[in-house]
Amino acid sequence: MNVVIKEVNTRKRLYTFIHYPEKLYKGNKYWVPALIGDEYDAFNPKKNAAYDFCISKQWLAYDENNNVVGRVAGIINRKSNEIRNSKTVRFGWLDFIDDADVLKSLIDAVEQWGKSYGMDTIIGPFGFTDMDKEGLLVEGFDKLTPFTTLYNYPYYETRLKELGFEVGAQWDQKLIRVPDSVERLDRMSNLITEKYGLHLLHAKNTRTLVKKYGMALFHMYNETFAPLYEFTPLTDRQIKSYLNIYAPILDVDFVCVVADAEDKIVGFAFCVPSLAKAVKKSKGHLLPFGIFRIFHALRKNDTLEALMIGILPEYQGKGAFVPMFQYLLASLKKRNIKWLITNPQLDDNVEVQNMFNKYDHTQYMLRRSYIKKIQ
């Protein structure tokens, strides 16, 4: 196929870039769109604080009839490169028809742009930071994707491998059945909290929780996730932005914070009722009815999605997750939640993998990142 690549440098092309997946996945019952407003904010330096240390460019692919057949974003995360002493350009927001020439043209655009800044490696799919969607779906195509994760067709992996990409990392997501009884967990929680002087931090409502513990939670998030693959610590400007985003959807029943005897936060878990069906039905729009569907899903749901779970390194392997899960599972029972879908977990994140493996579960989805040297 003759492919023409055009930079997204006008408002009209940005609209096309953001809405292209609606065409590609039309009729697919497992794909869930992103919120349209969030997509516009992602590429607005005034709204996305990651631009303080990132640069980005986006492209569209057109066929000979001027039909859009693909899209991609290139991102250079200077902070991540400095931390790892690397020269890496990221690709994200990758979508394309099943055509080798289309993908090659899109990847070539990212590579050549990256080379102009001295980059020698390309990796993806990644966003600006770990707070964005990442990881190519390679198993679980017949399941509704969680709102916070990517969905793609099976041919994406095949086409990337044809271009010489190799696996960089792997994440899995589990579907956990909420147990009927948490009595055993209650006993374990009591033992662990007494042994290490741990306790739960409570708040009457989400606003109080965010105001009192929000910044400290994300600082602890930075410390906990620092060793993980391609992680980039968040700045205070980013943290404040994410607190504003999450505050309206967080529920104190599904947020658990564990502290030591001096009230230092040592572990946390953020979960939200699944928004996938509500966002899909609203086609990614909050108005006119999307906002009401989302708030209905937050109040009445049988499935919970884990957003973030972290434990300080010095408390890993000591069971610090037990009081968190004891609290969460009790809340799930109280709210008639039947299922918990985990957020993507790296295969080598042993502490969290072991934590989830203790429960009745099945693999829900499997994701991988891909990497190669730029020629």
C-alpha angles and dihedrals in degrees: 000000000000105000127194118199119207127186116237097241103137134063090243093055091046088055089051091046093052096044099041095095089062088066096041095049099035108146094013107130095197101053117094119197124229118246104273094222091053091053092054091047091051091065096040112094090202091058103031111065091194086081086075086079104011137071123200144184131185133208139192126210120219131190126222090276092055093252117146109247103167150358139203140174125215119209132184110197103197094187093054091047091050092050092050098033087235138136101220132155117198128217120208142153085050116172128151145151118262097276126119094211092055094053093044091052092050094047091045089056091054093044095050091047090048092049090054086063094045098261118153103181135053124205137173172318088294135135127215093287139351089278087073125074114278142169128060114255110243101161131027101050091147094060130083106258117234114253092246097054139067128261124197140159120269093248092068092078093045093051094047091052089051088060092055100262117152130199113275101177141345132221129186132199123208132206107219124196110222106242120242093231133034097182093113090049089051091057093046091048092053092051095048097045090050094046096051101027094245128158140172121258111223134198130186094227143000095262091057091045093052094044095047103037108010100101093040091050094055092044087055088047089057091051095045098046097040095102094049126107114287092342117166118197115237122243121229089253090056092045092054090049094051092046088057090049097047100038095080094052102038119102121200089225089064100040118080127184124184122197137183127240090282092051093252109150111244102167143012143178127198119193133167134190110265112276095182098102094043094050093044093051090049092048091232095304124123092199139101097000106351095090091054092049090051094050090046089053090050091055101038120033141122096207130067126195122210111227103180136355124181141167125187112254093243090058097045113112091024098090096253088146091065098078089045093054093041089058095042096047091049088052091048091053091048092051095043094244110165103181139037121199112200123223115248109291124197114243091235094049089102098173095058094037090055091047093057095039090066090072134069102272148148129206108266104181140351124211136186139188120219130215140184141162117262111243 
